[in-house]
Amino acid sequence: MLPRFVTGFYLAYLTAPIALLFVGSFGDLWLNTLWPTGFTGRWYLEVADDPSFRRAFVASLTVGGLTCAACLAIGLPLAYAVFRTRNARVRALASALYQLPVALPPLVLAFGFILVFSSDTLPWLGSLWLLVAGHIVLGLPYFLQAVVADMQRLNLHVLEEAAESLGSSGVQRFMHIVLPSLRHSILSGLIVVAALSIGEFQFSNLVAGFLNRTYPVVLLQAFYGATGFACAATVILLVLALAASVAGALSTQRATRLSTGAARAVRA
């Protein structure tokens, strides 16, 4: 009985603010009351017509897309190199290093970027590419973790050794065994990176320039205006994050199921 009560209380605590945001996005007026008064859908139209939010929405999608592309280009070879390392100490050290940004607060990373890239030598603070570089640092560990874990579940080295015994080259093994086997974990890792990038605020708020402000940065300023407008803008961000999270969870679940089946087939 107690575990159910605790679970129900936690779910209510988690969903209540989101439900109030959704209700407030359709309220005509909301001032110092628990529920808004009136009903309207004009806040969503105003968000769509606002040039700052349109520009921020495009900036978030651009940064998220470039971050995913960079994580794929950097992370896949790095994950393969970590997995293929035979020295257990080197592999453990590499895993600790690439997971280090997870424990690093984005605020600390932003301060470091400000100190380095606001100088006369490297005057890149506020640029789109610097913003993308920071998002890569924050998102790459999650992509690597998803891919490396899937390599271990698949016993990928067994499949490669079998292909090598049949005369395949390293490029052939990578293109025809590694990539097809990891397609689901790669997809789930990229979805997680995209969700993190779109919802990231602390780093972007300090590093992004005025023309490159992402959606969460502009969203903060909306709360100083009409409450319904801010609620509608927040609901849009929540829908994007929720869609990415659900897609990532489904991809991870499918990857796990297929990896388990492949591992059983190899053992058999």
N, C-alpha and C positions, 0 to 999 in steps of 0.2 A: 504493500500500500504506500509506504513512504517513498520508495523509488519512483513510483508513478506520479506522486504528488510533486516531487522535486523536478521530474522531467516536465510535467505540465506547467509548473511555475516558470521554469527556465524558458520553455517555448513561448509562453505568454509574454515574458519579459523581453524576449528577442523580437517577437513579431509586433508588439504593441506600438513601438515608435514607427515602424514601417507602415502599419495600418493607419496611424494618425497622419503620416505624410501623404498617403494616398487619399484619405478623406479631405485633408487640407488642400490638396491640389484641385479639388472640385468645389471648394468653399468660396463663396463670394467675399466674405469678410471673416477674419479670425483675429480677435484682439482680446487677450486676457481671459479667454474662456476655454473650456475643455474641448468643445466642438465648434467648428466654424458655423456661421450663419449663411443661409442662401446656397444656391447651387449654380455653378457655371462651368463651362469648359473653355473659357477665354484665356485662361492662364497658359494652356498648352499652345494655343495659337500665338500668344505673345512671345513665348519662348522660341517658337519656330521663326517668328519674324524679327527677333532681336539679332542684330548683326554681330554683337560680341559673342553670343552663344553659338551662332552658326560658325563663326571663325574658330572658336574654341573646340567645337565638335570636330571640325575638319582637322585641327591641329592634333587632337587626341588620337584620331584614327590614323593620321600620318605618322605620329610618333610610335603608336602601337604597331603599325605595319612594319616600319623600319626596324623596330626593336625585335620583332619576331624574325625578320629576315636575317638580322645580324646574329641572333641567338642560334638560328639554324646553321648559318655558315661557320660560326665559331664553335658552337657547342657540340655539334655532331662529331667532327674530327677529334675534339678534345675528349669527349666521352668515350670514343673508340680507343683513344690512346691510353686513357686511364684504365679501361677494362682490359686491354691487352698487356698492360704492365705486369710482369711476372713477380717482381719484387713486392712483397706485401707491405713493407714499410713505405716504399715510394708511393704505392697506391693509397695507403692510409693518409700520407701527407698531402697528396694531391686532392683527395676527398675533403680533408679538413680545410684546405686553402680555397677550393671553389665553393664551399658552403659558408665561408667566413662572412660574406655580405648579408646572409640571412640574420646573423646576430648583430650586424652593424646597423644602427638606426639611420634611416634616410637623412635625418637632420645633420648627423655628423658627416655623412658623405657630401651633403650640400655645402657645408662650411668648408670642407676641403676643396671642393671645386671652386668656390668663391675665392679662396686664398690663391689658388694656382692660376685660374683662368681669368682673373680680373687685373692681371699685371700688364705692363706695356709689352712684355715679351709674348705673352699668350692672351691677347684681348678677345677671348671667345665667349665671355659670359653673356648669356641671353640669346645665344644662337641656337638654332634648331638642332644642329648636329651635337652640340654639347649636351643638350637635353636628352637626346637619343642615347648618347654614350652613358649617361647616368642611369637611364632606364635599363640599359643592357647589363650594367653591373648589378642592379637590383633583381633583374629577372632571370639572368643566366643560371644561377644555382638551381632554380626550380626546374628548368629545362634539363640540366645535366642530371639531376636526381632522378627524374622520370625515365630518361633514356638509359642511364647506367643500371638502374634497378631492373629494367626490362631485359637488358643484356644478361644480367645475372640469373633472372628467372628462366630465360630461354636456354641457358647453357650454350650460348652462342659459339663459344670456342669449339664445342663438339661438332656443331654443324659445319664450321669452317674447316676443321680438320678432316671431316668426311669429304668435303668438296676438294680440299687440297690433295687428298689421296687419289682423287679422280683426275688430277691434272689441271685444275683451275688456277688462274693467276690471282694475285692479291686484288687487282682491280675488279676482276670478275666476281670474286667472293663478296667484295664490298657492294657491288651494284646488284647482284642477283640473290644474295643471301642476307646481308646485313640490312640494307635499306628496306626490302620487302618485309622482313621479320619485325622491324622496328616502326613500321608506318603508323600503327595506332598509338604507341607511346610518344612518337614525335608529334603527332597531331594533338594529343592531350597535353603535352608539355608546352606547345605553342599556344594553345588556348589559355592555359594558366598564365603564361607570360603576357598575353594580350589583356587578360582581365586585370592583372596587377598593374600593367602600364596605364590602362584607361582610368583606373581608380586611384592611382598614385597622386598624393597631394603635397606631402612635406618637402620632398626634393624639388618638385616642379614649381612650387610656390616661391622658392628662393632663387632658382636658377633660370627659369623661363623668362624670356624677354616679353615685352608688351604684346608684340604681334604673334608670339608663339605660346601664349598662355593656354594651358590645357583646360578641359571642361571642369574638373574639380576646383581649379584656381578661380575661374570666373564664377563658379557656383557659390563660393564663399561670399563674394561681394553681393550676390543676389539676396542674401538673408538680411542685408541692411535696408532692403526695400520692401515691396509687398510680400506678405507671407505666402499667399497662394501662388504667386509667381515662383518663389523659391522652392516651394513644395513640388510644383510641377517639374521644375528643372531637376530636382533631386530624384523624383520618380523615374525620369528618363534615364538618369545615370544608374539607378538601381536595376532597372529592366535590362540594360546592357550588361551590367556585371552579373546579374542572375542568369541571363542567357548563356554567357561565357562559362559560368561555373557549372551549370547543368550540362552543357556540351562537354566540358572537361571531365566531369564525373562519369558521364556515359562512355566517353572514349577510354578513360582509365579502366572502367569496369570491363569493357569489351577486350581491351588489351590484356588485362589480367586473365580473363577467361581463355583467350586464345593462347597466351603464353603458357598457362598451366596445361592446356591440351597438347601443345607442342612438346613441352618438357616430358610429359608422360609418354608421348610417342617415341621420343628419343631414348628414354630409359627402357621402353619395351623392345 
